[in-house]
């Protein structure tokens, strides 16, 4: 194996991964990486590579913190019969650190649930390496690993005839150690519904019960897959508070969501996923800062003989970026007090009649739109299905 240092590459054997070899290209400045080649017993590389060795629990990026979750080059392909195979995941790399709330953010069909189900040991990847809490699935310690995890699935079906306390006691029986069921019920604010049957709970109360079932084993790592989908704002905030309480005890949470405000409020770091790939990774403030401005001006004009061009909008003072957005336009601006008067003046000069104008702070939604041209609320395009269900439909 060649040792060619200082070129931003590294190769070698990872003893923690059953002596599998791996070769990856690393951007030492930005900490980005991509799997290059894995030959199973050894890697031969040309110039621009250097030897490295990774052990269990170490992050792939030099000098970084230990990891609770580490996956390299994660791929998942579903056989679609006579149609072309569907690639639900296309080389996902993730590191999740102890004590953080990590979010997978993306539209429906992006690959979030597939990623989580592989990390939870419910699905096998087509390729790649997965390590959770220092162990690999299928290495003979799966039961011990599950004792340290709490899981809430995207759709959890509980027995309608059991009461709240009976349900939590049932899930507590699956763990060797854990919390008292009544304490967990109190933590999720369901003590008044302690003896109520599941069928008589509201949607928000039922979802809090599902989260309680994930917490009763006192997990080091909690998986929450779309925990607030379909809930009213009040119920969503109650789930958020439960997540914050779990993190306050030094525990780690991985949450999937397509709600930008949820990711911004809960998550220490976010991976934005689209078409089975991680297209952006960082803290919410850092991702938002990439757009260069702190404010967005959204507006629309009444019909006009000549469409309003993006080039004209780009030239307005304090406008950093302009894009067509649904039935109008969105401008990322550095100084709204400069951009808005200038915009109104230009529209008047160009004989466009303003029909709508709002201003707001930049959000993760804007980051996603700038990267993909779509909104988070828009599903993955039908011609590129990303889930098993899409593959077998």
N, C-alpha and C positions, 0 to 999 in steps of 0.2 A: 504494500500500500504506500502511495506516495505522500510525502509531507511537503506541501507547498503553501507556506504561511502567508498571511496578510492579504489574501485575495478575496476575502469575504465568503469563503466556502469552508465547510468542514465535513469530514467523513469519519466513520469508525464503527466500533461494535458497542452496543448497549447491553451490558450484562444483566440489567434489570428487565430486558425484553427478551429473555430466553436466548441470548447470544445472537439475536438477529442483527444484521448490519443495516446501516442506514446512511444515506448521503443526502445532505441538504444544502441549499444555498441560503446564506444568511446575510441580511443587510445589517451590519454591525452598528450602524448609526441609528436606524429606525427600529431595530429589533424585529424586522419582518423576516419570514423564512418560507421556504417551499421545498417539499420533498423532491429529491432529484432522482435517486435510484436506490433500489434495495435488492441485492442479489442473493440474500439469504445466508451466505457463509462468508462473503467478503466483497469488498467494493474496490474496483480499480478505476481510478480517475486520472484525468490529465492535469495540466497546469491549472492553478487557481484553487487548489483544494488543500485542506490541512486535516490532520488527524484529531479526533475528539473522542471522548468517552463519557457516556451518560449513565447515571445510576438511578434507581427508583426514587421518585419524589423530587428529582431535580427538574427545573424548567429547561426548555430547549434554548433559551436565550441566556447568554453568559451573564453572570452577576445578578440574576433575578431571584425572586423569592421562591421558596418551595411551592409545589403545586398540590392541590387536592384532586384536580382533574387535568389530565394531559392527553391530548390526542394529536397524532401526526398523520397527515395524508389520508384522511378518512373519506372513503368512497362507499357508496351504496348503490347498487344497480339492481333493478327489478326486471325479470324476464317478462316481456309483454306479448309473448306468443309470436304470432306472425308479424306483428308490428315491431318497430325498432325498440331495443331495450331502453328503459327509462333510467336515467342517472339522477337519483334523488339527491345524492351528495357527490361533490366533485373536488375532493382534496381539501377537506376542512382541517385546519390546525387551530387548536385552542389550548390555552393554559388558564386554569382557574385557581386563584390563590386562597389560602386559608382565611376564613373570616370575612370574605367579601360576598357581596350580592352581585352576581354576574348575570347579565341579561342577553338572551338571544332575541334579537329584534328583526322582524321581517314580515312580509305579507303572507297570507294563507298560501300554502303550497311551496314555500321557499325552501323547506328542508329542516325547519326547526324541530318538529316532533320526531322526525327520523333520527336526527342527531341525538336528541335526549334519550330516545328509546335504545339506541346503541350504548350510550353512556350508562344507562340503567341496567344493561345486560339483558334487555328484552329482545333485541335484534342483534344479529351478527353482521359486522361490516363486510363488504365485498373486498376491501383492501384497507390497509392502514393499521395503526397501533393505538390502542386505548388503554389508559391507566387511570384507575379511580381509587383514591385513598391509598395509593402506593401498591395497588394490586391490579392484575389483569384478569378479565373474565375468562373462565375455562381453565384456570391454572390450579384448580383444586381447592380454592378457598372461597367459592361463590357464596356459600351460606354465611360465613363469617363477614363477608363484605356487605351482604344485604342487612345484617344486623346493625350496621353503622349508617344506614341510609333511610331516608323517608321519601316516599314517592306519592305524588298526586298526578294521575293521568289526565289527559285532556277531557276524557269522558269516563267518569267513575260511577258505576251503578251500585248503589247500596241496597240492602234488603229493606223494602218499604215497611215491613211489619215489625222490624226491630225499633227500639227506642234509641234516642241519642246516646244515653249512657251504655246501653247494650252494644251498640255499634262500636263505640270507642274501646270498650272492654274486649270485644272480639279482636280488634286490630292489636291491642296491647298484648294479647295472648300469643301473637306471632313473634314477639321479641323476648329474648332472655332477660333483658333489663330495659327499664324505661321509666316513664313518668306515671304518676297516678292518674287514672282516667278523669276523675273529678277535677283535678288541677288543670288538665288540658281543656276540659269543657269550660272552665272559668276563664282560661287564657284566651279562648276564642269567643267569649261572651255568649255562651249558650246555656248558662246555668238555669235560666228560666224555662228552657226547653229540654231539660234533662230527661224527663220521662215522656216527652212527646214522641210519637212515631215519626219515622223518617218521611212517610207519605204526607204528613201534616206540616212539614217545614216549608218555609218560603224558599225561593231560589237562592237568595243570599245566605240564609241559614243553612241550607243544605251544602253550599259550597264551603262555608266555614267548618262544617262537620267533616267534609272531605279533607280539608287542611289539618284538622285535628287528628284524623286518622294517620296522616303523614308525620305528625309531631309526637305522637304518643310513645314512639320508640326512642325519644330523645336523640334524634339523629345528628351525627356530625355534619352530614351533607343532606340537604333537602332539595328535591326536584319539584318544581311547580310548573306544569305545562298548561299555559293559557288559563291561569286560575281565576281571572275576572271576566272572561268572555261572557257576554250576555247579562252581566249584572248591572244594576242601577248605580249611579255615582256614590250613594251612601254605602252600599255593600262593597263596592270596590275599595273605598277608603278603609273599611274595616279589615279587608284582606291585607291591604298595605301595612296597617299597623301590626298585624300578626307577623308579617315578614320582618318588620323592623325589630320586634321583640326577639325573634329568633336570632337575628344577627347581633343584637345587643349582648347575647350570651356567648359571643365568639364563634358562632357556628356559620357554616357556609351555605349559601343558597344559590341555585341556578334556576332562573325563571325564564320562560319563553312568553313573548307577548307581541302583539301587533299594535299596542297602544303606546304612542310616543311619550305621552305624559307619564305613564306608568314607569317606563324605563328611565326617564329623566329623574323622577322622584325617588326611585328605589335603588337603582343600580350604581355600584361603584365603577364598573366598566361594562361596556356593551359591545357585542359583536353583531354587526348588521349583516344579515344573511339574505341572499337573493340567488335564485336558480342553483341552489346547492353549494354555493360558495360564500365564504366570508369576504365581503367587499369593503368593510371598514371595521376597525377595532380600536377602542380607546375609551377614556372617560367621556361621559356625555358633554361636559364643557369643552374638552379638547376636540371632539368631533364637530361640535357646533362652530368652534373657532376656525375650523378649516375653511368655512365659507367666507371668512374675512370681514363680515359685517354682523352687527348685533340686532338689526331690525329688518323686517320685511314689510313692504308696501304692496298691498293687493288691490287691484282696481279692474274695472270693466268699463267699456264704452258702448254706446248705442251703435246700431248698425251704420256703416259708412261705406260709401262706394269704393274707397281704397282701404284695404286692410292695414292695420297699424303694424309696422315692422319692428322687429327686435333691435335692429341696428340703430334706429332712432332712439329707442329707450336706453340703450347702452350709453348713449352720448350725454344723457342728462347728468348734471352735477351730483356727486355723492352716490351715484348708482354704481355698484360693484359688479352686478350680474342681473340680467333680465331673462325671463322665460315666459312662454305662453303657458297658462295654467287653467285648465278646464275651460270656463267660459270667459276668462279674462287674462290678466297678466300678473306676474309676481316679480317684484324688484327687491334684490338684496341691497341694502343701503347702509352706509356708514354714519350718515347724519340725516335723520328723517326731517328735521326742521329745515334742512337745505333741499333735500330731494323732493318733498311734497310740494312746496310752492313752485319749484322749477317744473315739476311734472304738470301741475295745473296750468301754468303759463304756456307750456309747450302744447298741451292738448287744445287750449283755447286758440292758439296761433294756427294749429293744424286743422281747426274746425271739427274736432271730435267732441262729442257730448258725453260727459262723465255720467255713468249710471250707478257706480258703486266704488267706494274707497275705504279701506281699513288698514290699520297699521298694527303690528304685533312684534314680539321678540322672535328671533330665529329659534327653531326647534330641530329635534332629530328628524322630524318629517321633512324639513327642508334639506337636510343632509341626504336622506334617502332619495328624494326627488332629484337632487343635483347629480347623484351617482347613477340613477336608473332611468330618469325621465317619467317615473310613475309614482303614485302615492302609495303609502303603506296599506291603505284600505282597499287597494286594487289587488285582486288575486293574481297569482302567476299566470301569464298568458296560456290559453288553452292548448296552443300548439306545442308547449314545452312543459308537460306535466311533470311534477316533481315528487309525487307521493305514490305509495303502493296502490292506493285506491284508484288513482288516475291511470296507473299502468295496467290495471286489471279490469277497468271499466269496459 
